[in-house]
Amino acid sequence: MSVETIEKSSTVRKIAPRYRVLLHNDDFNSMEYVVQTLMHTVPSLTQPQAVNIMMEAHTNGLAVVIVCAQEHAEFYSETLNNHGLISTIEPDE
């Protein structure tokens, strides 16, 4: 076995860190608006999922919208904020 072969087989691919997109409860937007905005912003969400996220934020003050790569998380959070919702991101540990 040559040195080159050993180096190639020991290469480990690092997985990009994942981030949680968080939706914070607010007293300004209607529940329907929040659900529609979630579905528009994160196309992979179904209506029942969006309703569950909205209700969790409404009940507990905070809900996880999606866990994804940092770049996508920043985009989703910024888009939600631009539509008048309160959203932040944090590392998914």
PyMOL Python script that loads the backbone (N, CA, C, O; Angstrom):
from pymol import cmd

cmd.read_pdbstr("""\
ATOM      1  N   MET A   1       0.855  -1.183   0.000  1.00  0.00           N
ATOM      2  CA  MET A   1       0.000   0.000   0.000  1.00  0.00           C
ATOM      3  C   MET A   1       0.897   1.240   0.000  1.00  0.00           C
ATOM      4  O   MET A   1       1.766   1.376   0.861  1.00  0.00           O
ATOM      5  N   SER A   2       0.694   2.122  -0.940  1.00  0.00           N
ATOM      6  CA  SER A   2       1.530   3.313  -1.025  1.00  0.00           C
ATOM      7  C   SER A   2       1.007   4.395  -0.075  1.00  0.00           C
ATOM      8  O   SER A   2      -0.123   4.310   0.407  1.00  0.00           O
ATOM      9  N   VAL A   3       1.828   5.401   0.187  1.00  0.00           N
ATOM     10  CA  VAL A   3       1.448   6.525   1.046  1.00  0.00           C
ATOM     11  C   VAL A   3       0.255   7.258   0.449  1.00  0.00           C
ATOM     12  O   VAL A   3      -0.633   7.711   1.173  1.00  0.00           O
ATOM     13  N   GLU A   4       0.241   7.373  -0.888  1.00  0.00           N
ATOM     14  CA  GLU A   4      -0.855   8.075  -1.574  1.00  0.00           C
ATOM     15  C   GLU A   4      -2.205   7.410  -1.283  1.00  0.00           C
ATOM     16  O   GLU A   4      -3.198   8.096  -1.043  1.00  0.00           O
ATOM     17  N   THR A   5      -2.236   6.107  -1.304  1.00  0.00           N
ATOM     18  CA  THR A   5      -3.475   5.373  -1.042  1.00  0.00           C
ATOM     19  C   THR A   5      -3.967   5.640   0.384  1.00  0.00           C
ATOM     20  O   THR A   5      -5.159   5.855   0.603  1.00  0.00           O
ATOM     21  N   ILE A   6      -3.061   5.625   1.332  1.00  0.00           N
ATOM     22  CA  ILE A   6      -3.426   5.859   2.732  1.00  0.00           C
ATOM     23  C   ILE A   6      -4.003   7.266   2.902  1.00  0.00           C
ATOM     24  O   ILE A   6      -5.012   7.446   3.585  1.00  0.00           O
ATOM     25  N   GLU A   7      -3.373   8.249   2.292  1.00  0.00           N
ATOM     26  CA  GLU A   7      -3.865   9.623   2.409  1.00  0.00           C
ATOM     27  C   GLU A   7      -5.270   9.753   1.843  1.00  0.00           C
ATOM     28  O   GLU A   7      -6.120  10.409   2.443  1.00  0.00           O
ATOM     29  N   LYS A   8      -5.521   9.140   0.703  1.00  0.00           N
ATOM     30  CA  LYS A   8      -6.845   9.232   0.085  1.00  0.00           C
ATOM     31  C   LYS A   8      -7.910   8.589   0.960  1.00  0.00           C
ATOM     32  O   LYS A   8      -8.999   9.144   1.112  1.00  0.00           O
ATOM     33  N   SER A   9      -7.615   7.428   1.539  1.00  0.00           N
ATOM     34  CA  SER A   9      -8.619   6.718   2.324  1.00  0.00           C
ATOM     35  C   SER A   9      -8.873   7.394   3.673  1.00  0.00           C
ATOM     36  O   SER A   9      -9.905   7.138   4.294  1.00  0.00           O
ATOM     37  N   SER A  10      -7.962   8.248   4.141  1.00  0.00           N
ATOM     38  CA  SER A  10      -8.164   8.897   5.439  1.00  0.00           C
ATOM     39  C   SER A  10      -8.832  10.274   5.312  1.00  0.00           C
ATOM     40  O   SER A  10      -9.049  10.955   6.315  1.00  0.00           O
ATOM     41  N   THR A  11      -9.148  10.673   4.103  1.00  0.00           N
ATOM     42  CA  THR A  11      -9.829  11.949   3.901  1.00  0.00           C
ATOM     43  C   THR A  11     -11.247  11.852   4.470  1.00  0.00           C
ATOM     44  O   THR A  11     -12.022  10.969   4.103  1.00  0.00           O
ATOM     45  N   VAL A  12     -11.561  12.772   5.365  1.00  0.00           N
ATOM     46  CA  VAL A  12     -12.894  12.781   5.967  1.00  0.00           C
ATOM     47  C   VAL A  12     -13.598  14.059   5.561  1.00  0.00           C
ATOM     48  O   VAL A  12     -13.048  15.155   5.666  1.00  0.00           O
ATOM     49  N   ARG A  13     -14.813  13.899   5.099  1.00  0.00           N
ATOM     50  CA  ARG A  13     -15.594  15.060   4.687  1.00  0.00           C
ATOM     51  C   ARG A  13     -16.316  15.626   5.894  1.00  0.00           C
ATOM     52  O   ARG A  13     -17.040  14.910   6.585  1.00  0.00           O
ATOM     53  N   LYS A  14     -16.120  16.911   6.146  1.00  0.00           N
ATOM     54  CA  LYS A  14     -16.805  17.538   7.280  1.00  0.00           C
ATOM     55  C   LYS A  14     -18.215  17.917   6.866  1.00  0.00           C
ATOM     56  O   LYS A  14     -18.430  18.488   5.796  1.00  0.00           O
ATOM     57  N   ILE A  15     -19.165  17.596   7.717  1.00  0.00           N
ATOM     58  CA  ILE A  15     -20.549  17.961   7.449  1.00  0.00           C
ATOM     59  C   ILE A  15     -20.745  19.410   7.869  1.00  0.00           C
ATOM     60  O   ILE A  15     -20.331  19.811   8.957  1.00  0.00           O
ATOM     61  N   ALA A  16     -21.373  20.186   7.008  1.00  0.00           N
ATOM     62  CA  ALA A  16     -21.616  21.598   7.319  1.00  0.00           C
ATOM     63  C   ALA A  16     -22.499  21.687   8.558  1.00  0.00           C
ATOM     64  O   ALA A  16     -23.466  20.938   8.690  1.00  0.00           O
ATOM     65  N   PRO A  17     -22.165  22.605   9.469  1.00  0.00           N
ATOM     66  CA  PRO A  17     -22.996  22.736  10.674  1.00  0.00           C
ATOM     67  C   PRO A  17     -24.422  23.143  10.303  1.00  0.00           C
ATOM     68  O   PRO A  17     -24.644  23.887   9.348  1.00  0.00           O
ATOM     69  N   ARG A  18     -25.378  22.640  11.078  1.00  0.00           N
ATOM     70  CA  ARG A  18     -26.775  22.921  10.795  1.00  0.00           C
ATOM     71  C   ARG A  18     -27.303  23.951  11.795  1.00  0.00           C
ATOM     72  O   ARG A  18     -26.831  24.052  12.928  1.00  0.00           O
ATOM     73  N   TYR A  19     -28.281  24.698  11.342  1.00  0.00           N
ATOM     74  CA  TYR A  19     -28.861  25.765  12.146  1.00  0.00           C
ATOM     75  C   TYR A  19     -30.370  25.617  12.241  1.00  0.00           C
ATOM     76  O   TYR A  19     -31.030  25.176  11.300  1.00  0.00           O
ATOM     77  N   ARG A  20     -30.903  25.996  13.404  1.00  0.00           N
ATOM     78  CA  ARG A  20     -32.354  26.011  13.616  1.00  0.00           C
ATOM     79  C   ARG A  20     -32.868  27.402  13.277  1.00  0.00           C
ATOM     80  O   ARG A  20     -32.301  28.404  13.712  1.00  0.00           O
ATOM     81  N   VAL A  21     -33.945  27.460  12.499  1.00  0.00           N
ATOM     82  CA  VAL A  21     -34.645  28.715  12.254  1.00  0.00           C
ATOM     83  C   VAL A  21     -35.777  28.752  13.282  1.00  0.00           C
ATOM     84  O   VAL A  21     -36.628  27.862  13.311  1.00  0.00           O
ATOM     85  N   LEU A  22     -35.781  29.781  14.117  1.00  0.00           N
ATOM     86  CA  LEU A  22     -36.757  29.894  15.194  1.00  0.00           C
ATOM     87  C   LEU A  22     -37.787  30.971  14.888  1.00  0.00           C
ATOM     88  O   LEU A  22     -37.449  32.059  14.420  1.00  0.00           O
ATOM     89  N   LEU A  23     -39.039  30.656  15.157  1.00  0.00           N
ATOM     90  CA  LEU A  23     -40.123  31.627  15.032  1.00  0.00           C
ATOM     91  C   LEU A  23     -40.532  32.028  16.435  1.00  0.00           C
ATOM     92  O   LEU A  23     -40.831  31.171  17.267  1.00  0.00           O
ATOM     93  N   HIS A  24     -40.547  33.326  16.704  1.00  0.00           N
ATOM     94  CA  HIS A  24     -40.950  33.845  18.007  1.00  0.00           C
ATOM     95  C   HIS A  24     -42.408  34.290  17.925  1.00  0.00           C
ATOM     96  O   HIS A  24     -42.870  34.773  16.891  1.00  0.00           O
ATOM     97  N   ASN A  25     -43.114  34.116  19.028  1.00  0.00           N
ATOM     98  CA  ASN A  25     -44.506  34.561  19.071  1.00  0.00           C
ATOM     99  C   ASN A  25     -44.550  36.086  18.990  1.00  0.00           C
ATOM    100  O   ASN A  25     -43.661  36.771  19.496  1.00  0.00           O
ATOM    101  N   ASP A  26     -45.587  36.601  18.354  1.00  0.00           N
ATOM    102  CA  ASP A  26     -45.827  38.043  18.366  1.00  0.00           C
ATOM    103  C   ASP A  26     -47.317  38.277  18.532  1.00  0.00           C
ATOM    104  O   ASP A  26     -48.125  37.386  18.270  1.00  0.00           O
ATOM    105  N   ASP A  27     -47.676  39.460  18.962  1.00  0.00           N
ATOM    106  CA  ASP A  27     -49.081  39.792  19.180  1.00  0.00           C
ATOM    107  C   ASP A  27     -49.624  40.682  18.064  1.00  0.00           C
ATOM    108  O   ASP A  27     -50.654  41.334  18.236  1.00  0.00           O
ATOM    109  N   PHE A  28     -48.940  40.710  16.930  1.00  0.00           N
ATOM    110  CA  PHE A  28     -49.298  41.642  15.866  1.00  0.00           C
ATOM    111  C   PHE A  28     -49.953  40.968  14.676  1.00  0.00           C
ATOM    112  O   PHE A  28     -50.910  41.497  14.110  1.00  0.00           O
ATOM    113  N   ASN A  29     -49.444  39.794  14.288  1.00  0.00           N
ATOM    114  CA  ASN A  29     -49.898  39.133  13.060  1.00  0.00           C
ATOM    115  C   ASN A  29     -50.974  38.095  13.351  1.00  0.00           C
ATOM    116  O   ASN A  29     -50.959  37.436  14.391  1.00  0.00           O
ATOM    117  N   SER A  30     -51.911  37.963  12.409  1.00  0.00           N
ATOM    118  CA  SER A  30     -52.963  36.952  12.566  1.00  0.00           C
ATOM    119  C   SER A  30     -52.356  35.567  12.379  1.00  0.00           C
ATOM    120  O   SER A  30     -51.326  35.410  11.725  1.00  0.00           O
ATOM    121  N   MET A  31     -53.005  34.574  12.959  1.00  0.00           N
ATOM    122  CA  MET A  31     -52.537  33.189  12.827  1.00  0.00           C
ATOM    123  C   MET A  31     -52.513  32.770  11.361  1.00  0.00           C
ATOM    124  O   MET A  31     -51.585  32.091  10.921  1.00  0.00           O
ATOM    125  N   GLU A  32     -53.526  33.171  10.612  1.00  0.00           N
ATOM    126  CA  GLU A  32     -53.602  32.818   9.190  1.00  0.00           C
ATOM    127  C   GLU A  32     -52.421  33.409   8.428  1.00  0.00           C
ATOM    128  O   GLU A  32     -51.829  32.743   7.578  1.00  0.00           O
ATOM    129  N   TYR A  33     -52.078  34.667   8.735  1.00  0.00           N
ATOM    130  CA  TYR A  33     -50.959  35.330   8.063  1.00  0.00           C
ATOM    131  C   TYR A  33     -49.654  34.594   8.359  1.00  0.00           C
ATOM    132  O   TYR A  33     -48.833  34.391   7.464  1.00  0.00           O
ATOM    133  N   VAL A  34     -49.467  34.197   9.617  1.00  0.00           N
ATOM    134  CA  VAL A  34     -48.238  33.495  10.004  1.00  0.00           C
ATOM    135  C   VAL A  34     -48.128  32.176   9.243  1.00  0.00           C
ATOM    136  O   VAL A  34     -47.062  31.847   8.721  1.00  0.00           O
ATOM    137  N   VAL A  35     -49.223  31.421   9.179  1.00  0.00           N
ATOM    138  CA  VAL A  35     -49.226  30.135   8.472  1.00  0.00           C
ATOM    139  C   VAL A  35     -48.899  30.347   6.989  1.00  0.00           C
ATOM    140  O   VAL A  35     -48.060  29.637   6.434  1.00  0.00           O
ATOM    141  N   GLN A  36     -49.548  31.307   6.356  1.00  0.00           N
ATOM    142  CA  GLN A  36     -49.303  31.580   4.939  1.00  0.00           C
ATOM    143  C   GLN A  36     -47.859  32.014   4.693  1.00  0.00           C
ATOM    144  O   GLN A  36     -47.238  31.589   3.719  1.00  0.00           O
ATOM    145  N   THR A  37     -47.326  32.859   5.575  1.00  0.00           N
ATOM    146  CA  THR A  37     -45.950  33.343   5.429  1.00  0.00           C
ATOM    147  C   THR A  37     -44.950  32.203   5.598  1.00  0.00           C
ATOM    148  O   THR A  37     -43.966  32.126   4.862  1.00  0.00           O
ATOM    149  N   LEU A  38     -45.198  31.320   6.561  1.00  0.00           N
ATOM    150  CA  LEU A  38     -44.319  30.155   6.743  1.00  0.00           C
ATOM    151  C   LEU A  38     -44.301  29.291   5.491  1.00  0.00           C
ATOM    152  O   LEU A  38     -43.233  28.883   5.033  1.00  0.00           O
ATOM    153  N   MET A  39     -45.474  29.009   4.935  1.00  0.00           N
ATOM    154  CA  MET A  39     -45.561  28.158   3.748  1.00  0.00           C
ATOM    155  C   MET A  39     -44.924  28.824   2.523  1.00  0.00           C
ATOM    156  O   MET A  39     -44.317  28.150   1.691  1.00  0.00           O
ATOM    157  N   HIS A  40     -45.062  30.132   2.420  1.00  0.00           N
ATOM    158  CA  HIS A  40     -44.473  30.874   1.300  1.00  0.00           C
ATOM    159  C   HIS A  40     -42.945  30.914   1.426  1.00  0.00           C
ATOM    160  O   HIS A  40     -42.233  30.797   0.429  1.00  0.00           O
ATOM    161  N   THR A  41     -42.450  31.078   2.652  1.00  0.00           N
ATOM    162  CA  THR A  41     -41.012  31.224   2.887  1.00  0.00           C
ATOM    163  C   THR A  41     -40.274  29.894   2.798  1.00  0.00           C
ATOM    164  O   THR A  41     -39.185  29.817   2.228  1.00  0.00           O
ATOM    165  N   VAL A  42     -40.874  28.842   3.365  1.00  0.00           N
ATOM    166  CA  VAL A  42     -40.256  27.511   3.379  1.00  0.00           C
ATOM    167  C   VAL A  42     -41.172  26.580   2.579  1.00  0.00           C
ATOM    168  O   VAL A  42     -42.067  25.953   3.145  1.00  0.00           O
ATOM    169  N   PRO A  43     -40.945  26.490   1.257  1.00  0.00           N
ATOM    170  CA  PRO A  43     -41.850  25.739   0.383  1.00  0.00           C
ATOM    171  C   PRO A  43     -42.049  24.273   0.763  1.00  0.00           C
ATOM    172  O   PRO A  43     -43.058  23.675   0.388  1.00  0.00           O
ATOM    173  N   SER A  44     -41.109  23.687   1.497  1.00  0.00           N
ATOM    174  CA  SER A  44     -41.247  22.270   1.870  1.00  0.00           C
ATOM    175  C   SER A  44     -42.272  22.052   2.989  1.00  0.00           C
ATOM    176  O   SER A  44     -42.652  20.914   3.262  1.00  0.00           O
ATOM    177  N   LEU A  45     -42.720  23.129   3.637  1.00  0.00           N
ATOM    178  CA  LEU A  45     -43.702  22.992   4.719  1.00  0.00           C
ATOM    179  C   LEU A  45     -45.105  22.772   4.159  1.00  0.00           C
ATOM    180  O   LEU A  45     -45.531  23.454   3.227  1.00  0.00           O
ATOM    181  N   THR A  46     -45.807  21.819   4.739  1.00  0.00           N
ATOM    182  CA  THR A  46     -47.219  21.613   4.402  1.00  0.00           C
ATOM    183  C   THR A  46     -48.053  22.539   5.286  1.00  0.00           C
ATOM    184  O   THR A  46     -47.544  23.103   6.254  1.00  0.00           O
ATOM    185  N   GLN A  47     -49.316  22.692   4.955  1.00  0.00           N
ATOM    186  CA  GLN A  47     -50.175  23.542   5.783  1.00  0.00           C
ATOM    187  C   GLN A  47     -50.275  23.008   7.219  1.00  0.00           C
ATOM    188  O   GLN A  47     -50.149  23.793   8.158  1.00  0.00           O
ATOM    189  N   PRO A  48     -50.496  21.697   7.423  1.00  0.00           N
ATOM    190  CA  PRO A  48     -50.544  21.208   8.809  1.00  0.00           C
ATOM    191  C   PRO A  48     -49.240  21.469   9.583  1.00  0.00           C
ATOM    192  O   PRO A  48     -49.282  21.783  10.772  1.00  0.00           O
ATOM    193  N   GLN A  49     -48.091  21.340   8.917  1.00  0.00           N
ATOM    194  CA  GLN A  49     -46.814  21.624   9.577  1.00  0.00           C
ATOM    195  C   GLN A  49     -46.731  23.101   9.958  1.00  0.00           C
ATOM    196  O   GLN A  49     -46.319  23.439  11.068  1.00  0.00           O
ATOM    197  N   ALA A  50     -47.123  23.979   9.036  1.00  0.00           N
ATOM    198  CA  ALA A  50     -47.084  25.424   9.303  1.00  0.00           C
ATOM    199  C   ALA A  50     -48.021  25.795  10.448  1.00  0.00           C
ATOM    200  O   ALA A  50     -47.687  26.633  11.286  1.00  0.00           O
ATOM    201  N   VAL A  51     -49.201  25.164  10.481  1.00  0.00           N
ATOM    202  CA  VAL A  51     -50.151  25.413  11.575  1.00  0.00           C
ATOM    203  C   VAL A  51     -49.537  24.971  12.908  1.00  0.00           C
ATOM    204  O   VAL A  51     -49.643  25.680  13.909  1.00  0.00           O
ATOM    205  N   ASN A  52     -48.892  23.791  12.917  1.00  0.00           N
ATOM    206  CA  ASN A  52     -48.255  23.301  14.144  1.00  0.00           C
ATOM    207  C   ASN A  52     -47.148  24.233  14.629  1.00  0.00           C
ATOM    208  O   ASN A  52     -47.032  24.490  15.827  1.00  0.00           O
ATOM    209  N   ILE A  53     -46.338  24.738  13.704  1.00  0.00           N
ATOM    210  CA  ILE A  53     -45.253  25.666  14.055  1.00  0.00           C
ATOM    211  C   ILE A  53     -45.847  26.955  14.629  1.00  0.00           C
ATOM    212  O   ILE A  53     -45.389  27.448  15.660  1.00  0.00           O
ATOM    213  N   MET A  54     -46.857  27.491  13.964  1.00  0.00           N
ATOM    214  CA  MET A  54     -47.508  28.718  14.426  1.00  0.00           C
ATOM    215  C   MET A  54     -48.085  28.511  15.819  1.00  0.00           C
ATOM    216  O   MET A  54     -47.911  29.359  16.694  1.00  0.00           O
ATOM    217  N   MET A  55     -48.773  27.384  16.032  1.00  0.00           N
ATOM    218  CA  MET A  55     -49.395  27.116  17.338  1.00  0.00           C
ATOM    219  C   MET A  55     -48.347  26.931  18.438  1.00  0.00           C
ATOM    220  O   MET A  55     -48.542  27.377  19.568  1.00  0.00           O
ATOM    221  N   GLU A  56     -47.241  26.276  18.103  1.00  0.00           N
ATOM    222  CA  GLU A  56     -46.175  26.091  19.084  1.00  0.00           C
ATOM    223  C   GLU A  56     -45.585  27.435  19.495  1.00  0.00           C
ATOM    224  O   GLU A  56     -45.359  27.680  20.680  1.00  0.00           O
ATOM    225  N   ALA A  57     -45.333  28.311  18.515  1.00  0.00           N
ATOM    226  CA  ALA A  57     -44.811  29.643  18.826  1.00  0.00           C
ATOM    227  C   ALA A  57     -45.833  30.430  19.653  1.00  0.00           C
ATOM    228  O   ALA A  57     -45.468  31.133  20.596  1.00  0.00           O
ATOM    229  N   HIS A  58     -47.106  30.307  19.295  1.00  0.00           N
ATOM    230  CA  HIS A  58     -48.185  31.017  19.998  1.00  0.00           C
ATOM    231  C   HIS A  58     -48.292  30.533  21.446  1.00  0.00           C
ATOM    232  O   HIS A  58     -48.466  31.338  22.362  1.00  0.00           O
ATOM    233  N   THR A  59     -48.189  29.228  21.648  1.00  0.00           N
ATOM    234  CA  THR A  59     -48.357  28.631  22.976  1.00  0.00           C
ATOM    235  C   THR A  59     -47.104  28.742  23.843  1.00  0.00           C
ATOM    236  O   THR A  59     -47.186  29.087  25.022  1.00  0.00           O
ATOM    237  N   ASN A  60     -45.934  28.442  23.244  1.00  0.00           N
ATOM    238  CA  ASN A  60     -44.686  28.371  24.021  1.00  0.00           C
ATOM    239  C   ASN A  60     -43.775  29.580  23.850  1.00  0.00           C
ATOM    240  O   ASN A  60     -42.765  29.703  24.543  1.00  0.00           O
ATOM    241  N   GLY A  61     -44.131  30.477  22.923  1.00  0.00           N
ATOM    242  CA  GLY A  61     -43.310  31.663  22.693  1.00  0.00           C
ATOM    243  C   GLY A  61     -42.230  31.469  21.649  1.00  0.00           C
ATOM    244  O   GLY A  61     -41.615  32.436  21.199  1.00  0.00           O
ATOM    245  N   LEU A  62     -41.990  30.208  21.255  1.00  0.00           N
ATOM    246  CA  LEU A  62     -40.890  29.914  20.336  1.00  0.00           C
ATOM    247  C   LEU A  62     -41.163  28.581  19.647  1.00  0.00           C
ATOM    248  O   LEU A  62     -41.691  27.658  20.268  1.00  0.00           O
ATOM    249  N   ALA A  63     -40.808  28.474  18.370  1.00  0.00           N
ATOM    250  CA  ALA A  63     -40.954  27.208  17.644  1.00  0.00           C
ATOM    251  C   ALA A  63     -39.841  27.070  16.619  1.00  0.00           C
ATOM    252  O   ALA A  63     -39.382  28.059  16.049  1.00  0.00           O
ATOM    253  N   VAL A  64     -39.412  25.836  16.390  1.00  0.00           N
ATOM    254  CA  VAL A  64     -38.427  25.544  15.345  1.00  0.00           C
ATOM    255  C   VAL A  64     -39.172  25.422  14.021  1.00  0.00           C
ATOM    256  O   VAL A  64     -40.095  24.618  13.887  1.00  0.00           O
ATOM    257  N   VAL A  65     -38.763  26.228  13.047  1.00  0.00           N
ATOM    258  CA  VAL A  65     -39.384  26.203  11.720  1.00  0.00           C
ATOM    259  C   VAL A  65     -38.747  25.101  10.873  1.00  0.00           C
ATOM    260  O   VAL A  65     -39.445  24.276  10.284  1.00  0.00           O
ATOM    261  N   ILE A  66     -37.411  25.097  10.820  1.00  0.00           N
ATOM    262  CA  ILE A  66     -36.671  24.138   9.995  1.00  0.00           C
ATOM    263  C   ILE A  66     -35.234  24.109  10.502  1.00  0.00           C
ATOM    264  O   ILE A  66     -34.751  25.084  11.078  1.00  0.00           O
ATOM    265  N   VAL A  67     -34.556  22.987  10.286  1.00  0.00           N
ATOM    266  CA  VAL A  67     -33.130  22.854  10.592  1.00  0.00           C
ATOM    267  C   VAL A  67     -32.432  22.622   9.260  1.00  0.00           C
ATOM    268  O   VAL A  67     -32.771  21.698   8.520  1.00  0.00           O
ATOM    269  N   CYS A  68     -31.439  23.483   8.960  1.00  0.00           N
ATOM    270  CA  CYS A  68     -30.793  23.404   7.643  1.00  0.00           C
ATOM    271  C   CYS A  68     -29.412  24.046   7.711  1.00  0.00           C
ATOM    272  O   CYS A  68     -28.964  24.474   8.774  1.00  0.00           O
ATOM    273  N   ALA A  69     -28.750  24.106   6.567  1.00  0.00           N
ATOM    274  CA  ALA A  69     -27.429  24.739   6.481  1.00  0.00           C
ATOM    275  C   ALA A  69     -27.540  26.227   6.839  1.00  0.00           C
ATOM    276  O   ALA A  69     -28.596  26.836   6.666  1.00  0.00           O
ATOM    277  N   GLN A  70     -26.451  26.798   7.335  1.00  0.00           N
ATOM    278  CA  GLN A  70     -26.463  28.184   7.811  1.00  0.00           C
ATOM    279  C   GLN A  70     -26.954  29.172   6.758  1.00  0.00           C
ATOM    280  O   GLN A  70     -27.747  30.061   7.066  1.00  0.00           O
ATOM    281  N   GLU A  71     -26.493  29.024   5.533  1.00  0.00           N
ATOM    282  CA  GLU A  71     -26.873  29.965   4.475  1.00  0.00           C
ATOM    283  C   GLU A  71     -28.394  29.956   4.247  1.00  0.00           C
ATOM    284  O   GLU A  71     -29.014  31.010   4.103  1.00  0.00           O
ATOM    285  N   HIS A  72     -28.983  28.754   4.217  1.00  0.00           N
ATOM    286  CA  HIS A  72     -30.430  28.653   4.048  1.00  0.00           C
ATOM    287  C   HIS A  72     -31.157  29.196   5.272  1.00  0.00           C
ATOM    288  O   HIS A  72     -32.171  29.884   5.148  1.00  0.00           O
ATOM    289  N   ALA A  73     -30.633  28.883   6.455  1.00  0.00           N
ATOM    290  CA  ALA A  73     -31.258  29.358   7.697  1.00  0.00           C
ATOM    291  C   ALA A  73     -31.294  30.882   7.738  1.00  0.00           C
ATOM    292  O   ALA A  73     -32.304  31.477   8.115  1.00  0.00           O
ATOM    293  N   GLU A  74     -30.192  31.504   7.350  1.00  0.00           N
ATOM    294  CA  GLU A  74     -30.144  32.972   7.327  1.00  0.00           C
ATOM    295  C   GLU A  74     -31.167  33.528   6.345  1.00  0.00           C
ATOM    296  O   GLU A  74     -31.841  34.517   6.636  1.00  0.00           O
ATOM    297  N   PHE A  75     -31.281  32.897   5.191  1.00  0.00           N
ATOM    298  CA  PHE A  75     -32.244  33.338   4.174  1.00  0.00           C
ATOM    299  C   PHE A  75     -33.673  33.223   4.695  1.00  0.00           C
ATOM    300  O   PHE A  75     -34.448  34.174   4.596  1.00  0.00           O
ATOM    301  N   TYR A  76     -34.027  32.058   5.253  1.00  0.00           N
ATOM    302  CA  TYR A  76     -35.388  31.854   5.756  1.00  0.00           C
ATOM    303  C   TYR A  76     -35.718  32.846   6.872  1.00  0.00           C
ATOM    304  O   TYR A  76     -36.793  33.444   6.881  1.00  0.00           O
ATOM    305  N   SER A  77     -34.785  33.015   7.814  1.00  0.00           N
ATOM    306  CA  SER A  77     -35.025  33.917   8.940  1.00  0.00           C
ATOM    307  C   SER A  77     -35.198  35.358   8.457  1.00  0.00           C
ATOM    308  O   SER A  77     -36.100  36.066   8.904  1.00  0.00           O
ATOM    309  N   GLU A  78     -34.330  35.780   7.547  1.00  0.00           N
ATOM    310  CA  GLU A  78     -34.406  37.140   7.006  1.00  0.00           C
ATOM    311  C   GLU A  78     -35.728  37.355   6.263  1.00  0.00           C
ATOM    312  O   GLU A  78     -36.359  38.405   6.387  1.00  0.00           O
ATOM    313  N   THR A  79     -36.133  36.348   5.493  1.00  0.00           N
ATOM    314  CA  THR A  79     -37.392  36.451   4.752  1.00  0.00           C
ATOM    315  C   THR A  79     -38.580  36.557   5.703  1.00  0.00           C
ATOM    316  O   THR A  79     -39.474  37.377   5.490  1.00  0.00           O
ATOM    317  N   LEU A  80     -38.594  35.739   6.743  1.00  0.00           N
ATOM    318  CA  LEU A  80     -39.672  35.815   7.744  1.00  0.00           C
ATOM    319  C   LEU A  80     -39.693  37.197   8.391  1.00  0.00           C
ATOM    320  O   LEU A  80     -40.757  37.792   8.564  1.00  0.00           O
ATOM    321  N   ASN A  81     -38.518  37.702   8.747  1.00  0.00           N
ATOM    322  CA  ASN A  81     -38.431  39.034   9.362  1.00  0.00           C
ATOM    323  C   ASN A  81     -38.929  40.121   8.407  1.00  0.00           C
ATOM    324  O   ASN A  81     -39.605  41.060   8.825  1.00  0.00           O
ATOM    325  N   ASN A  82     -38.591  39.987   7.129  1.00  0.00           N
ATOM    326  CA  ASN A  82     -39.024  40.965   6.126  1.00  0.00           C
ATOM    327  C   ASN A  82     -40.535  40.965   5.932  1.00  0.00           C
ATOM    328  O   ASN A  82     -41.103  41.941   5.443  1.00  0.00           O
ATOM    329  N   HIS A  83     -41.188  39.859   6.320  1.00  0.00           N
ATOM    330  CA  HIS A  83     -42.648  39.766   6.232  1.00  0.00           C
ATOM    331  C   HIS A  83     -43.312  40.111   7.570  1.00  0.00           C
ATOM    332  O   HIS A  83     -44.497  39.841   7.765  1.00  0.00           O
ATOM    333  N   GLY A  84     -42.550  40.703   8.483  1.00  0.00           N
ATOM    334  CA  GLY A  84     -43.129  41.185   9.728  1.00  0.00           C
ATOM    335  C   GLY A  84     -43.194  40.171  10.854  1.00  0.00           C
ATOM    336  O   GLY A  84     -43.793  40.443  11.895  1.00  0.00           O
ATOM    337  N   LEU A  85     -42.587  39.001  10.663  1.00  0.00           N
ATOM    338  CA  LEU A  85     -42.527  38.017  11.746  1.00  0.00           C
ATOM    339  C   LEU A  85     -41.213  38.177  12.493  1.00  0.00           C
ATOM    340  O   LEU A  85     -40.302  38.851  12.013  1.00  0.00           O
ATOM    341  N   ILE A  86     -41.109  37.562  13.665  1.00  0.00           N
ATOM    342  CA  ILE A  86     -39.878  37.642  14.440  1.00  0.00           C
ATOM    343  C   ILE A  86     -39.197  36.279  14.356  1.00  0.00           C
ATOM    344  O   ILE A  86     -39.746  35.268  14.793  1.00  0.00           O
ATOM    345  N   SER A  87     -38.000  36.270  13.789  1.00  0.00           N
ATOM    346  CA  SER A  87     -37.279  35.021  13.578  1.00  0.00           C
ATOM    347  C   SER A  87     -35.792  35.213  13.864  1.00  0.00           C
ATOM    348  O   SER A  87     -35.217  36.264  13.578  1.00  0.00           O
ATOM    349  N   THR A  88     -35.188  34.182  14.430  1.00  0.00           N
ATOM    350  CA  THR A  88     -33.743  34.160  14.680  1.00  0.00           C
ATOM    351  C   THR A  88     -33.226  32.792  14.274  1.00  0.00           C
ATOM    352  O   THR A  88     -34.004  31.880  13.992  1.00  0.00           O
ATOM    353  N   ILE A  89     -31.892  32.656  14.245  1.00  0.00           N
ATOM    354  CA  ILE A  89     -31.301  31.334  14.011  1.00  0.00           C
ATOM    355  C   ILE A  89     -30.329  31.039  15.145  1.00  0.00           C
ATOM    356  O   ILE A  89     -29.814  31.946  15.799  1.00  0.00           O
ATOM    357  N   GLU A  90     -30.088  29.731  15.364  1.00  0.00           N
ATOM    358  CA  GLU A  90     -29.095  29.297  16.343  1.00  0.00           C
ATOM    359  C   GLU A  90     -28.522  27.972  15.862  1.00  0.00           C
ATOM    360  O   GLU A  90     -29.187  27.230  15.139  1.00  0.00           O
ATOM    361  N   PRO A  91     -27.274  27.671  16.266  1.00  0.00           N
ATOM    362  CA  PRO A  91     -26.687  26.384  15.880  1.00  0.00           C
ATOM    363  C   PRO A  91     -27.536  25.224  16.413  1.00  0.00           C
ATOM    364  O   PRO A  91     -28.068  25.292  17.521  1.00  0.00           O
ATOM    365  N   ASP A  92     -27.653  24.179  15.624  1.00  0.00           N
ATOM    366  CA  ASP A  92     -28.367  22.972  16.031  1.00  0.00           C
ATOM    367  C   ASP A  92     -27.360  22.031  16.650  1.00  0.00           C
ATOM    368  O   ASP A  92     -26.531  21.458  15.944  1.00  0.00           O
ATOM    369  N   GLU A  93     -27.418  21.865  17.954  1.00  0.00           N
ATOM    370  CA  GLU A  93     -26.410  21.048  18.640  1.00  0.00           C
ATOM    371  C   GLU A  93     -26.961  19.713  19.059  1.00  0.00           C
ATOM    372  O   GLU A  93     -26.243  18.905  19.648  1.00  0.00           O
TER     373      GLU A  93
END
""", "prot")
cmd.dss("prot")
cmd.show_as("cartoon", "prot")
cmd.util.cbc("prot")
cmd.orient("prot")
